[in-house]
Amino acid sequence: MKQKIYKTDRYREMNPKVSVIIPVYNAENYIKECLDSVLSQSLPELEVLCIDDCSTDRSVEVISQEALRDARVVLVRNECNMGAGETRNRGIALAKGKYFFFLDADDFLAEDAVEKLYERSEQHSLQLCFCPHAVYDETNGSLRKSPQTTDVFLKRYQNRVFSFVQVRRFLYQNIFCVPWNRLYLTEFVRNSPVRFPRLRNSEDFFFGDAIVTEAVRMGTVEPEGPLVYYRMGREGQVSSTLGKNPLCMTESVRLLHDYLIQNHRLAGMERSYHTIALDVLLFSVSAAGASDSLKSRMAERGFAETGMAGLSRGDFANAASYKTYLAFLEGRLTAFDPYMTSVKEDREKCEKVRAFLEEHRREKTALWGMSKRGQALLNAVSTGRGFDCYIDENPGRGKEAPGGAAVRKYEEIAEPLDYVMISNAKYYEEIYTRCRRRNPECRVIDLDTFFRCDMSMEECMA
């Protein structure tokens, strides 16, 4: 869409429909692309609020040039470096729009992003409206879609208005809680107690997860394609330097836990909270290189301060998270890798999978999940007996089985199965339920947890 130029002062005096809040710090190489995507939006009634946090490069110069060309661009400069969280808080206070949207200075929007979010919010009187996003990899120029659970949630709720209470049981496993994937009703946020904490990183985890618990009217746009493009892999990016301040993530989880307790939000969502908190806490270990001192602090203090001490299976949304939780407390966590790269390195465990298949050669064993994780496993255990069948709910290109064997949906498997090995713990409960419903004697083995933790195959079998 060709960018229109709004030079007249009346655009500074108008009441914009949406304020786009852009915190800026040393983004001279990206801010022009970011602003172009905002100023080219199909909804023109915008305030583009750029708040510079004491950049030392040419960011301010680039923004100033854009402000001369387009009166919708407003440049605000912090007197001292405040960090991304406090800068966003300032944007909340200054925004003139009925709604506002956060956009990082290195990210960009689809040309109809704001219009779609605005129209849906107006149509249903929403306080929060969520949208799909894609991740743009700066290192190779590739795009990857939103996490699958987010897409499924967007589709399921695209024509519904829902409240926190209605979705709290599975909230954090379905809503990708970052600040930049939703439109906010300005009055709603200002009247809430939720603001970004002053942390060197991970402040967005607290805000994104806390603000949804205040909402009684949430909705989504139709997930036809990404509306936000989130850039990863650029030098100096906060998310790429988490290892320098890993305890900020622990502190952000602690703040969320305290907020949920103090505001009586935790009841009914304990399992969802414990599961996401574990993921974030373990990621902080990964970001710090899994140092012994950090592990010790988390085990002794961090888990207690975040409500994660002394938990049982019933306190987690899935069995795999509980197994991982136990393994960490017992010092047996060998890797935190959501894509099973450890499969390629752990020859001993690969041999145990081969031995299991050989030992149970008279019984029917299936591998469920033939995408990236499943393919990694097949490559690692390529020699030996192999599986009797291969299952994937979306068989197709890139999901090949050895020897040209068919990859089928579960409903297409006629023969009874004795063992089903799954390559993604995220779907453990669903797969377990379906397998046991058909054959109560079927055993489900969670290979995801088996490879990520120092646990035996028997410990990962149910």
Sine and cosine of phi, psi and omega as CSV:
sin_phi,cos_phi,sin_psi,cos_psi,sin_omega,cos_omega
0.00,0.00,0.76,-0.65,-0.01,-1.00
-0.94,0.34,0.74,-0.67,-0.04,-1.00
-0.96,0.28,0.79,-0.61,0.11,-0.99
-1.00,0.05,0.47,-0.88,0.00,-1.00
-0.96,-0.29,0.83,-0.55,0.00,-1.00
-0.94,-0.33,1.00,-0.05,-0.12,-0.99
-1.00,-0.07,-0.41,0.91,-0.16,-0.99
-0.95,0.30,0.45,-0.89,-0.04,-1.00
-0.93,0.37,-0.30,0.95,-0.04,-1.00
-0.89,0.45,-0.38,0.93,0.03,-1.00
-0.97,0.24,-0.33,0.95,0.11,-0.99
-0.99,0.16,-0.43,0.90,-0.08,-1.00
-1.00,-0.09,-0.24,0.97,-0.08,-1.00
-0.95,0.32,0.25,-0.97,0.15,-0.99
-1.00,-0.09,0.99,-0.15,-0.07,-1.00
-0.92,0.40,0.50,-0.87,0.06,-1.00
-0.95,0.31,-0.62,0.78,-0.05,-1.00
-0.67,-0.74,0.70,-0.71,0.18,-0.98
-0.98,-0.20,0.80,-0.60,0.10,-0.99
-0.99,-0.16,0.92,-0.39,-0.08,-1.00
-1.00,-0.09,0.87,-0.49,-0.05,-1.00
-0.85,-0.52,0.98,-0.21,0.13,-0.99
-0.96,0.29,0.70,-0.72,-0.12,-0.99
-0.80,-0.60,0.76,-0.64,0.16,-0.99
-0.50,-0.86,0.93,-0.37,0.04,-1.00
0.76,0.65,0.86,0.52,-0.04,-1.00
-0.85,-0.52,0.54,0.84,-0.11,-0.99
-0.85,0.52,-0.48,0.88,-0.05,-1.00
-0.99,0.13,-0.15,0.99,-0.12,-0.99
-0.79,-0.62,-0.38,0.92,-0.15,-0.99
-0.90,0.44,-0.52,0.85,0.02,-1.00
-0.90,0.43,-0.72,0.69,0.03,-1.00
-0.89,0.46,-0.66,0.75,0.03,-1.00
-0.86,0.51,-0.78,0.63,-0.03,-1.00
-0.91,0.42,-0.63,0.78,0.04,-1.00
-0.85,0.53,-0.66,0.75,-0.02,-1.00
-0.92,0.38,-0.51,0.86,0.01,-1.00
-0.98,0.19,-0.71,0.70,-0.05,-1.00
-0.94,0.33,-0.26,0.97,0.04,-1.00
-1.00,-0.09,0.16,0.99,-0.03,-1.00
-0.88,0.47,0.56,-0.83,0.02,-1.00
-0.93,0.36,-0.32,0.95,0.14,-0.99
-0.99,-0.13,0.95,-0.32,-0.13,-0.99
-0.99,0.12,-0.34,0.94,-0.11,-0.99
-0.98,0.20,0.96,0.27,-0.11,-0.99
-0.85,-0.53,0.47,-0.88,0.30,-0.95
-0.93,-0.37,0.81,-0.58,0.00,-1.00
-0.96,-0.28,0.99,-0.14,-0.16,-0.99
-0.99,-0.12,0.99,-0.17,0.00,-1.00
-0.99,-0.11,0.88,-0.48,-0.03,-1.00
-0.92,-0.40,0.95,-0.32,-0.04,-1.00
-1.00,0.08,0.77,-0.64,-0.06,-1.00
-0.98,-0.22,0.83,0.56,0.04,-1.00
0.90,0.45,0.76,0.65,0.06,-1.00
-0.88,0.47,0.52,-0.85,0.03,-1.00
-0.95,-0.32,0.10,1.00,0.02,-1.00
-0.94,-0.34,-0.45,-0.89,-0.07,-1.00
-1.00,-0.05,0.28,0.96,-0.05,-1.00
-0.83,0.55,-0.73,0.68,-0.03,-1.00
-0.89,0.46,-0.64,0.77,0.01,-1.00
-0.89,0.46,-0.69,0.72,0.00,-1.00
-0.90,0.44,-0.70,0.71,0.00,-1.00
-0.91,0.43,-0.66,0.75,0.00,-1.00
-0.87,0.49,-0.65,0.76,0.04,-1.00
-0.89,0.45,-0.65,0.76,0.03,-1.00
-0.92,0.39,-0.60,0.80,0.00,-1.00
-0.91,0.42,-0.54,0.84,0.06,-1.00
-0.93,0.36,-0.52,0.85,-0.02,-1.00
-0.99,0.10,-0.48,0.88,-0.11,-0.99
-0.63,-0.78,0.90,-0.44,-0.10,-0.99
-0.93,0.36,-0.18,0.98,0.03,-1.00
-0.97,0.25,-0.29,0.96,-0.01,-1.00
-0.99,0.12,0.82,-0.57,0.02,-1.00
-0.88,-0.48,0.83,-0.56,0.02,-1.00
-0.97,-0.22,0.83,-0.56,0.08,-1.00
-0.87,-0.50,0.67,-0.74,-0.04,-1.00
-0.86,-0.50,0.80,-0.59,0.10,-0.99
-0.94,0.35,0.59,-0.81,0.02,-1.00
-0.97,0.26,-0.45,0.89,0.07,-1.00
-0.62,-0.79,0.31,-0.95,-0.01,-1.00
-0.93,0.37,0.88,-0.48,-0.10,-0.99
-0.95,-0.30,-0.29,0.96,-0.08,-1.00
1.00,-0.01,0.29,-0.96,-0.09,-1.00
-0.89,0.45,-0.63,0.78,-0.05,-1.00
-0.90,0.43,-0.79,0.61,0.00,-1.00
-0.91,0.42,-0.53,0.85,0.05,-1.00
-0.91,0.41,-0.67,0.75,0.07,-1.00
-0.91,0.42,-0.63,0.77,0.05,-1.00
-0.85,0.52,-0.64,0.77,0.04,-1.00
-0.90,0.44,-0.61,0.79,0.05,-1.00
-0.89,0.45,-0.64,0.77,0.05,-1.00
-0.86,0.51,-0.66,0.75,-0.03,-1.00
-0.94,0.34,-0.54,0.84,-0.11,-0.99
-1.00,-0.04,-0.33,0.94,-0.13,-0.99
-0.85,0.53,0.71,-0.70,0.02,-1.00
-0.99,-0.13,-0.26,0.97,-0.08,-1.00
-0.96,0.29,0.44,-0.90,0.12,-0.99
-0.88,0.47,-0.56,0.83,0.07,-1.00
-0.84,-0.55,0.32,-0.95,0.15,-0.99
-0.65,-0.76,0.32,-0.95,-0.05,-1.00
-0.64,-0.76,0.73,-0.68,0.07,-1.00
-1.00,0.02,0.69,-0.72,0.09,-1.00
-0.64,-0.77,0.81,-0.59,0.06,-1.00
-0.95,0.32,0.47,-0.88,-0.13,-0.99
-0.92,0.38,-0.26,0.97,0.03,-1.00
-0.96,-0.27,0.09,1.00,0.01,-1.00
-0.98,-0.19,0.10,-0.99,0.00,-1.00
-0.48,-0.88,0.25,-0.97,-0.14,-0.99
-0.89,-0.45,0.47,-0.88,0.27,-0.96
-0.92,0.38,0.48,-0.88,-0.18,-0.98
-0.92,0.39,-0.34,0.94,0.02,-1.00
-0.94,-0.33,0.27,0.96,-0.10,-0.99
-0.87,0.50,-0.81,0.58,-0.08,-1.00
-0.91,0.40,-0.63,0.78,0.00,-1.00
-0.88,0.47,-0.71,0.71,0.00,-1.00
-0.89,0.46,-0.70,0.72,0.01,-1.00
-0.91,0.41,-0.67,0.74,-0.02,-1.00
-0.91,0.42,-0.74,0.67,-0.04,-1.00
-0.89,0.46,-0.67,0.74,0.02,-1.00
-0.92,0.40,-0.64,0.77,0.01,-1.00
-0.91,0.42,-0.67,0.74,0.03,-1.00
-0.92,0.39,-0.66,0.75,-0.05,-1.00
-0.88,0.47,-0.61,0.79,-0.10,-1.00
-0.91,-0.42,0.18,0.98,0.01,-1.00
0.79,0.61,0.82,0.57,-0.10,-0.99
-1.00,0.03,0.53,-0.85,0.15,-0.99
-1.00,0.00,-0.55,0.84,0.06,-1.00
-0.68,-0.73,0.69,-0.72,0.07,-1.00
-0.75,-0.66,0.86,-0.50,-0.11,-0.99
-1.00,-0.07,0.45,-0.89,0.00,-1.00
-0.63,-0.77,0.37,-0.93,0.06,-1.00
-0.97,0.25,0.42,-0.91,0.03,-1.00
-0.67,-0.74,0.22,-0.98,0.12,-0.99
-0.77,-0.64,0.46,-0.89,0.03,-1.00
-0.99,-0.17,0.82,-0.57,0.04,-1.00
-0.98,-0.18,0.88,-0.48,-0.02,-1.00
-1.00,0.05,0.93,-0.36,-0.04,-1.00
-0.89,0.45,-0.47,0.88,-0.10,-1.00
-0.96,0.30,-0.51,0.86,-0.04,-1.00
-0.72,-0.70,0.03,1.00,0.05,-1.00
0.97,0.26,0.24,0.97,-0.04,-1.00
-1.00,0.04,0.34,-0.94,0.06,-1.00
-0.87,-0.49,0.62,-0.79,0.18,-0.98
-0.72,-0.69,0.56,-0.83,-0.13,-0.99
-0.97,0.24,0.10,-1.00,0.08,-1.00
-0.84,0.55,0.39,-0.92,0.14,-0.99
-0.80,0.60,0.61,-0.79,-0.12,-0.99
-0.85,0.53,-0.63,0.78,-0.02,-1.00
-0.88,0.48,-0.57,0.82,0.03,-1.00
-0.92,0.40,-0.69,0.72,0.02,-1.00
-0.88,0.47,-0.70,0.72,0.01,-1.00
-0.87,0.49,-0.68,0.73,0.00,-1.00
-0.90,0.43,-0.69,0.72,0.00,-1.00
-0.87,0.50,-0.64,0.77,0.01,-1.00
-0.94,0.35,-0.67,0.75,-0.06,-1.00
-0.90,0.43,-0.58,0.81,-0.11,-0.99
-0.94,-0.35,0.28,0.96,-0.13,-0.99
-0.92,0.40,-0.41,0.91,0.00,-1.00
-0.91,-0.42,0.40,0.92,-0.05,-1.00
-0.79,-0.61,0.47,-0.88,0.18,-0.98
-0.96,-0.26,0.77,-0.64,-0.07,-1.00
-0.71,-0.70,0.39,-0.92,0.01,-1.00
-0.94,-0.34,0.21,-0.98,0.07,-1.00
-0.83,0.55,-0.69,0.72,-0.05,-1.00
-0.87,0.49,-0.59,0.81,-0.04,-1.00
-0.94,0.34,-0.45,0.90,-0.08,-1.00
-0.88,-0.48,0.11,0.99,-0.13,-0.99
-0.90,0.44,-0.48,0.88,-0.05,-1.00
-0.89,0.46,-0.53,0.85,-0.02,-1.00
-0.78,-0.62,0.38,0.92,-0.17,-0.99
-0.81,0.58,-0.85,0.52,-0.17,-0.99
-0.97,0.25,-0.23,0.97,0.07,-1.00
-1.00,0.03,-0.12,0.99,-0.06,-1.00
-0.85,-0.53,-0.49,0.87,0.04,-1.00
-0.98,-0.21,0.86,-0.51,0.03,-1.00
-0.96,0.27,0.98,-0.20,-0.23,-0.97
-1.00,0.05,0.96,0.27,0.17,-0.99
-0.90,-0.43,0.37,-0.93,-0.08,-1.00
-0.97,0.24,-0.24,0.97,-0.18,-0.98
-0.97,-0.25,0.24,0.97,0.01,-1.00
-0.91,-0.41,0.44,0.90,0.03,-1.00
-0.42,-0.91,0.40,-0.91,0.12,-0.99
-0.99,-0.11,0.68,-0.73,-0.05,-1.00
-0.94,-0.34,0.66,-0.75,0.23,-0.97
-0.97,0.25,0.87,-0.48,-0.14,-0.99
-0.85,0.53,-0.72,0.69,-0.03,-1.00
-0.88,0.48,-0.62,0.78,0.01,-1.00
-0.87,0.49,-0.73,0.68,-0.04,-1.00
-0.93,0.36,-0.68,0.73,-0.02,-1.00
-0.89,0.46,-0.52,0.85,0.00,-1.00
-1.00,0.09,-0.09,1.00,0.01,-1.00
-1.00,-0.04,0.32,-0.95,0.05,-1.00
-0.99,0.10,0.03,1.00,-0.14,-0.99
-1.00,0.04,0.82,-0.58,0.14,-0.99
-0.64,-0.77,0.24,-0.97,0.04,-1.00
-0.95,0.33,0.74,-0.67,0.09,-1.00
-0.97,0.25,0.32,-0.95,0.00,-1.00
-1.00,0.00,1.00,0.00,0.04,-1.00
-0.80,-0.60,0.38,-0.92,-0.01,-1.00
-0.96,0.29,-0.42,0.91,0.14,-0.99
-0.36,-0.93,0.12,-0.99,0.08,-1.00
0.94,0.35,0.15,0.99,0.04,-1.00
-0.91,0.42,-0.43,0.90,-0.02,-1.00
-0.95,0.32,-0.44,0.90,0.05,-1.00
-0.88,0.48,-0.74,0.67,0.00,-1.00
-0.88,0.47,-0.78,0.62,-0.08,-1.00
-0.88,0.47,-0.75,0.66,-0.05,-1.00
-0.88,0.48,-0.59,0.80,-0.02,-1.00
-0.99,0.10,-0.47,0.88,-0.05,-1.00
-0.99,0.14,-0.66,0.75,-0.12,-0.99
-0.90,0.43,-0.52,0.85,-0.01,-1.00
-0.92,0.40,-0.43,0.90,-0.01,-1.00
-0.96,0.28,-0.20,0.98,0.02,-1.00
-1.00,-0.01,-0.23,0.97,-0.20,-0.98
-1.00,0.04,0.64,-0.77,0.11,-0.99
-0.92,-0.39,-0.19,0.98,0.03,-1.00
-0.69,-0.72,0.99,-0.14,0.05,-1.00
-0.87,-0.50,0.39,-0.92,0.03,-1.00
-0.37,-0.93,-0.04,-1.00,-0.02,-1.00
-0.67,-0.74,0.36,-0.93,0.19,-0.98
-1.00,-0.02,0.31,-0.95,0.01,-1.00
-0.90,0.43,0.76,-0.65,-0.07,-1.00
-0.99,0.17,0.87,0.49,-0.01,-1.00
-0.98,0.19,-0.37,0.93,-0.02,-1.00
0.06,-1.00,0.27,-0.96,-0.04,-1.00
-0.91,0.41,0.63,-0.77,0.08,-1.00
-0.97,-0.24,-0.41,0.91,0.01,-1.00
-0.86,-0.50,0.68,-0.73,0.06,-1.00
-0.91,-0.41,0.93,-0.36,-0.08,-1.00
-0.99,-0.10,0.86,-0.51,-0.08,-1.00
-1.00,0.07,0.76,-0.65,0.08,-1.00
-0.84,-0.54,0.45,-0.89,0.15,-0.99
1.00,-0.09,0.06,1.00,0.02,-1.00
-0.99,0.10,0.53,-0.85,-0.02,-1.00
-0.89,0.45,0.72,-0.69,0.04,-1.00
1.00,0.06,-0.05,1.00,-0.01,-1.00
-0.90,0.44,0.65,-0.76,-0.03,-1.00
-0.84,0.54,-0.68,0.73,-0.05,-1.00
-0.92,0.39,-0.29,0.96,0.02,-1.00
-1.00,-0.08,-0.04,1.00,-0.02,-1.00
-0.84,-0.55,0.44,0.90,-0.04,-1.00
-0.89,0.46,-0.46,0.89,-0.03,-1.00
-0.89,0.45,-0.35,0.94,0.00,-1.00
-0.96,0.28,-0.45,0.89,0.00,-1.00
-0.66,-0.75,0.86,0.51,-0.12,-0.99
-0.90,0.44,-0.46,0.89,-0.04,-1.00
-0.96,0.30,-0.18,0.98,0.11,-0.99
-0.89,0.46,-0.58,0.82,0.04,-1.00
-0.91,0.42,-0.68,0.73,0.05,-1.00
-0.88,0.48,-0.67,0.74,0.01,-1.00
-0.91,0.42,-0.62,0.79,0.02,-1.00
-0.90,0.43,-0.64,0.77,0.06,-1.00
-0.91,0.42,-0.67,0.75,0.02,-1.00
-0.87,0.49,-0.69,0.73,0.01,-1.00
-0.89,0.46,-0.65,0.76,0.03,-1.00
-0.90,0.43,-0.70,0.71,0.01,-1.00
-0.87,0.50,-0.73,0.69,0.00,-1.00
-0.89,0.46,-0.64,0.77,0.01,-1.00
-0.89,0.45,-0.71,0.70,-0.01,-1.00
-0.89,0.46,-0.61,0.79,0.03,-1.00
-0.94,0.35,-0.79,0.62,-0.09,-1.00
-0.90,0.43,-0.48,0.88,-0.03,-1.00
-0.97,-0.24,0.24,0.97,0.10,-0.99
0.84,0.54,0.69,0.73,-0.01,-1.00
-0.97,-0.25,-0.28,0.96,-0.17,-0.99
-0.95,0.30,-0.54,0.84,-0.04,-1.00
-0.86,0.52,0.79,-0.61,0.01,-1.00
1.00,-0.03,-0.17,0.98,0.01,-1.00
-0.76,-0.65,0.34,0.94,-0.06,-1.00
-0.85,0.53,-0.72,0.70,-0.05,-1.00
-0.90,0.44,-0.65,0.76,0.02,-1.00
-0.90,0.43,-0.69,0.72,0.01,-1.00
-0.90,0.44,-0.75,0.67,-0.05,-1.00
-0.87,0.50,-0.60,0.80,-0.04,-1.00
-0.93,0.36,-0.71,0.70,0.01,-1.00
-0.95,0.32,-0.58,0.81,0.02,-1.00
-0.89,0.45,-0.65,0.76,0.03,-1.00
-0.88,0.47,-0.70,0.71,0.01,-1.00
-0.85,0.53,-0.70,0.71,-0.05,-1.00
-0.94,0.34,-0.67,0.74,0.00,-1.00
-0.90,0.44,-0.66,0.75,0.02,-1.00
-0.94,0.33,-0.53,0.85,0.07,-1.00
-0.91,0.42,-0.55,0.84,0.04,-1.00
-0.91,0.42,-0.57,0.82,0.09,-1.00
-0.91,0.42,-0.70,0.72,0.00,-1.00
-0.89,0.46,-0.68,0.74,-0.02,-1.00
-0.91,0.42,-0.47,0.88,-0.01,-1.00
-1.00,-0.04,0.11,0.99,-0.03,-1.00
0.97,0.22,0.38,0.93,0.05,-1.00
0.80,0.60,0.73,0.69,0.00,-1.00
-0.92,0.39,0.55,-0.83,-0.01,-1.00
-0.89,0.46,-0.60,0.80,-0.03,-1.00
-0.91,0.41,-0.63,0.78,0.01,-1.00
-0.94,0.33,-0.67,0.74,0.07,-1.00
-0.84,0.55,-0.71,0.71,-0.02,-1.00
-0.89,0.46,-0.70,0.71,-0.01,-1.00
-0.90,0.44,-0.67,0.75,0.01,-1.00
-0.91,0.42,-0.69,0.72,-0.02,-1.00
-0.91,0.41,-0.62,0.78,-0.09,-1.00
-1.00,0.04,-0.61,0.79,-0.09,-1.00
-0.86,-0.51,-0.71,0.71,-0.11,-0.99
-0.86,0.52,-0.70,0.71,-0.01,-1.00
-0.92,0.40,-0.63,0.78,0.01,-1.00
-0.91,0.41,-0.66,0.75,-0.05,-1.00
-0.95,0.32,-0.33,0.94,-0.03,-1.00
-0.95,-0.31,0.20,0.98,0.01,-1.00
0.96,0.28,0.42,0.91,-0.09,-1.00
-0.95,-0.31,0.16,0.99,-0.02,-1.00
-1.00,0.01,0.60,-0.80,0.13,-0.99
0.91,0.42,0.59,0.81,-0.05,-1.00
-1.00,0.02,0.37,-0.93,0.02,-1.00
-0.86,-0.50,0.03,-1.00,-0.03,-1.00
-0.83,0.56,-0.63,0.78,-0.04,-1.00
-0.94,0.35,-0.11,0.99,-0.01,-1.00
-1.00,-0.04,0.01,1.00,-0.04,-1.00
-0.85,-0.53,0.41,-0.91,-0.02,-1.00
-0.96,0.28,-0.33,0.95,0.01,-1.00
-0.50,-0.87,0.36,-0.93,-0.05,-1.00
-0.91,0.41,-0.57,0.82,-0.04,-1.00
-0.89,0.46,-0.64,0.77,0.00,-1.00
-0.90,0.43,-0.63,0.77,0.01,-1.00
-0.92,0.39,-0.65,0.76,0.03,-1.00
-0.89,0.45,-0.65,0.76,0.04,-1.00
-0.91,0.42,-0.65,0.76,0.04,-1.00
-0.85,0.52,-0.75,0.66,0.02,-1.00
-0.89,0.45,-0.67,0.74,-0.03,-1.00
-0.88,0.47,-0.63,0.78,0.02,-1.00
-0.92,0.39,-0.71,0.70,-0.01,-1.00
-0.88,0.47,-0.52,0.85,-0.02,-1.00
-1.00,-0.03,0.11,0.99,0.03,-1.00
0.95,0.31,0.47,0.88,-0.08,-1.00
-0.92,-0.39,0.17,0.99,0.00,-1.00
-0.98,0.22,0.90,-0.45,-0.08,-1.00
-0.99,-0.12,-0.36,0.93,0.00,-1.00
-0.29,-0.96,0.54,-0.84,0.15,-0.99
-0.87,-0.49,1.00,-0.02,-0.14,-0.99
-0.64,-0.77,0.97,-0.24,-0.06,-1.00
-0.92,0.38,-0.21,0.98,-0.03,-1.00
-0.93,-0.37,0.26,0.97,0.16,-0.99
0.86,0.51,0.57,0.82,0.10,-1.00
-0.91,0.41,-0.37,0.93,0.04,-1.00
-0.90,0.43,-0.36,0.93,0.04,-1.00
-0.84,0.54,-0.61,0.80,-0.07,-1.00
-0.95,0.30,-0.32,0.95,-0.14,-0.99
-0.96,-0.28,-0.39,0.92,-0.10,-0.99
-1.00,-0.07,1.00,0.08,-0.04,-1.00
-0.91,0.41,-0.56,0.83,-0.02,-1.00
-0.89,0.45,-0.69,0.72,-0.02,-1.00
-0.96,0.29,-0.56,0.83,0.09,-1.00
-0.88,0.48,-0.64,0.77,0.03,-1.00
-0.91,0.42,-0.56,0.83,0.03,-1.00
-0.92,0.38,-0.58,0.82,0.07,-1.00
-0.91,0.41,-0.70,0.72,0.04,-1.00
-0.87,0.49,-0.69,0.73,-0.01,-1.00
-0.90,0.44,-0.62,0.78,0.02,-1.00
-0.90,0.44,-0.71,0.70,0.00,-1.00
-0.89,0.46,-0.62,0.79,0.03,-1.00
-0.94,0.35,-0.67,0.74,-0.01,-1.00
-0.89,0.45,-0.54,0.84,-0.05,-1.00
-0.95,-0.32,0.58,0.82,-0.06,-1.00
-0.90,0.44,-0.39,0.92,0.02,-1.00
-0.99,0.11,-0.09,1.00,-0.02,-1.00
-0.92,-0.39,0.37,-0.93,-0.05,-1.00
-1.00,0.05,0.86,-0.51,0.00,-1.00
-0.82,-0.57,0.76,-0.65,-0.02,-1.00
-0.90,-0.44,0.47,-0.88,0.18,-0.98
-0.96,-0.28,0.83,-0.56,-0.02,-1.00
-0.95,-0.31,0.88,-0.48,0.00,-1.00
0.93,-0.37,0.98,-0.19,-0.14,-0.99
-0.90,-0.43,0.31,0.95,0.05,-1.00
-1.00,0.04,-0.65,-0.76,-0.17,-0.99
-0.86,0.50,-0.71,0.70,-0.04,-1.00
-0.93,0.36,-0.69,0.73,0.01,-1.00
-0.90,0.44,-0.66,0.75,0.02,-1.00
-0.91,0.42,-0.62,0.79,0.04,-1.00
-0.88,0.47,-0.66,0.75,0.01,-1.00
-0.91,0.41,-0.71,0.70,-0.01,-1.00
-0.87,0.49,-0.64,0.77,0.03,-1.00
-0.90,0.43,-0.56,0.83,-0.05,-1.00
-0.98,0.22,-0.49,0.87,-0.04,-1.00
-0.89,-0.45,0.65,0.76,-0.13,-0.99
-0.92,0.39,-0.42,0.91,0.02,-1.00
-1.00,-0.07,0.42,-0.91,0.02,-1.00
0.95,-0.30,-0.24,-0.97,-0.14,-0.99
-0.92,0.40,-0.66,0.75,-0.06,-1.00
1.00,0.08,-0.06,-1.00,-0.04,-1.00
-0.99,-0.10,0.36,-0.93,0.02,-1.00
-0.99,0.17,-0.52,0.86,0.05,-1.00
-0.42,-0.91,0.25,-0.97,-0.11,-0.99
-0.76,-0.65,0.76,-0.65,-0.12,-0.99
-0.86,-0.51,0.67,-0.74,0.15,-0.99
-0.39,-0.92,0.71,-0.70,-0.03,-1.00
-0.95,0.30,-0.24,0.97,0.05,-1.00
-0.73,-0.68,0.92,0.40,-0.02,-1.00
-0.91,0.41,0.57,-0.82,0.00,-1.00
0.19,-0.98,-0.37,-0.93,-0.08,-1.00
-0.86,0.51,0.68,-0.73,0.02,-1.00
1.00,0.07,0.00,1.00,-0.01,-1.00
-0.86,-0.51,0.85,0.53,-0.06,-1.00
-1.00,0.09,0.58,-0.82,0.08,-1.00
-0.97,-0.23,0.42,-0.91,-0.02,-1.00
-0.86,0.51,0.59,-0.81,0.08,-1.00
0.92,0.39,0.29,0.96,0.00,-1.00
0.97,0.24,0.24,0.97,0.02,-1.00
-0.88,0.47,0.49,-0.87,-0.04,-1.00
-0.97,0.26,0.63,-0.77,0.17,-0.99
-0.98,-0.19,0.87,-0.50,-0.13,-0.99
-0.83,-0.55,0.35,-0.94,0.16,-0.99
-0.96,0.29,0.38,-0.92,-0.07,-1.00
-0.87,0.50,-0.62,0.79,-0.03,-1.00
-0.91,0.42,-0.34,0.94,-0.03,-1.00
-1.00,0.03,-0.09,1.00,0.02,-1.00
-1.00,0.09,0.93,-0.37,-0.06,-1.00
-0.99,0.10,-0.63,0.78,-0.09,-1.00
-0.96,0.27,0.58,-0.82,0.04,-1.00
-0.93,0.38,0.60,-0.80,-0.02,-1.00
-0.95,-0.30,0.65,-0.76,0.05,-1.00
-1.00,-0.05,-0.61,0.79,0.00,-1.00
-0.70,-0.72,0.64,-0.77,0.11,-0.99
-0.79,-0.61,0.87,-0.49,0.07,-1.00
-0.99,-0.15,0.77,-0.64,-0.03,-1.00
-0.94,-0.35,0.60,-0.80,-0.08,-1.00
-0.99,-0.17,-0.05,1.00,-0.01,-1.00
-0.65,-0.76,0.93,-0.36,-0.06,-1.00
-0.90,0.45,-0.34,0.94,-0.02,-1.00
-0.84,0.54,-0.52,0.86,-0.07,-1.00
-0.97,-0.26,0.28,0.96,-0.10,-1.00
-0.84,0.54,-0.79,0.61,-0.10,-0.99
-0.89,0.46,-0.68,0.73,-0.01,-1.00
-0.90,0.44,-0.72,0.70,-0.01,-1.00
-0.91,0.41,-0.68,0.74,0.01,-1.00
-0.85,0.53,-0.73,0.69,-0.03,-1.00
-0.88,0.47,-0.70,0.72,-0.03,-1.00
-0.92,0.39,-0.66,0.75,-0.02,-1.00
-0.92,0.38,-0.70,0.71,-0.04,-1.00
-0.95,0.31,-0.44,0.90,0.05,-1.00
-0.92,0.40,-0.62,0.78,0.00,-1.00
-0.98,0.18,-0.67,0.75,-0.02,-1.00
-0.67,-0.75,0.98,-0.20,-0.04,-1.00
-0.85,0.52,-0.29,0.96,-0.02,-1.00
-1.00,-0.05,-0.11,0.99,-0.03,-1.00
-0.92,0.40,0.70,-0.71,0.04,-1.00
-0.97,-0.26,0.74,-0.68,-0.02,-1.00
-0.96,-0.29,0.80,-0.60,-0.06,-1.00
-0.92,-0.39,0.84,-0.54,-0.03,-1.00
-1.00,0.02,1.00,-0.06,-0.02,-1.00
-0.95,0.31,-0.43,0.90,0.04,-1.00
-0.85,0.53,-0.82,0.57,0.02,-1.00
-0.92,0.40,-0.59,0.80,0.00,-1.00
-0.84,0.54,-0.68,0.73,-0.02,-1.00
-0.99,0.13,-0.44,0.90,-0.03,-1.00
-0.99,0.11,-0.40,0.91,-0.09,-1.00
-0.84,-0.54,0.38,-0.93,0.04,-1.00
-0.99,0.14,0.95,0.31,-0.06,-1.00
-0.74,-0.67,0.49,-0.87,0.02,-1.00
-0.97,0.22,0.28,-0.96,0.03,-1.00
-0.90,0.43,-0.56,0.83,0.03,-1.00
-0.89,0.45,-0.59,0.81,0.02,-1.00
-0.94,0.34,-0.33,0.94,-0.02,-1.00
-0.97,-0.25,0.32,0.95,-0.06,-1.00
-0.89,-0.46,0.66,-0.75,0.05,-1.00
-0.63,-0.78,0.00,0.00,0.00,0.00
